[in-house]
């Protein structure tokens, strides 16, 4: 498995429009953050988690031309609004792309992108996709995908476990049942918005509590706000925990 972080930022991205903080003005490319998304290459398939608003730029930057399926965590704008950019992948693959999400996510995709599912006219180019509601484990080209129910504030969303990797973005609460689904993972990618508490996201301390509870060998924090400067925060984290950054690639044997 190879994982590419396409984006690691919050809904505002980093830098934030009009902000003059040290992180937003930083020349360090690790402080430049598109909205959060990852790309996963397996032996038999290539998976995208979420379609961030910068999806076209993310795919071009990382030379990605194949997507066998899209897994949606939820449908807030920063995780959905690049959906139309899947058209470019359709053009290359010449086939529809299956997209997976919970009941609410599928309903919202149909509503927000009604022109795709109830076209007013032919022409202009629209994504060719099939929508699949997730109700339990499912298979994509011989790879088992385990949905992990989590809370994003009051909203029920999904994380995903694939083999011994789990991706939990926009997470504020993990139930005992979902903790059981995460047992034995070797790599955790989890939301850690900032140091201060937040009503719908984990902060650094809460994310570290999850790391310690699961005893994960390696963790990367994502969905990072401009309050987290890459180098200074990394120096204060445990050896097995790091901030992710856009373009980071991780290989798992």
Buried (B, 14 or more C-beta within 10 A) or exposed (E): BEBBBBBBBBBBBBBBEEEEEEBBEBEEEBBBBBBBBBBBBBEEBBBBBBBBBBBBBBBEBBEBEEBBBBBBBBBBEBBBBBBBBBBBBBEEBEEEBBBBBBEBBBBBBEEBBEEBEEEEEEEEEBBBBEBBEBEEEBEBEEBEBBBBBBBBEEBEBBBBBBBBBBBBBBBBEBEEEBEEBBEEBEBBBBBBBBEEEBEBBBBBEBBBEBBEEBEBEBBBBBBBBBBBBBEEBBEEBEEEBBBBBBBBEBEBE
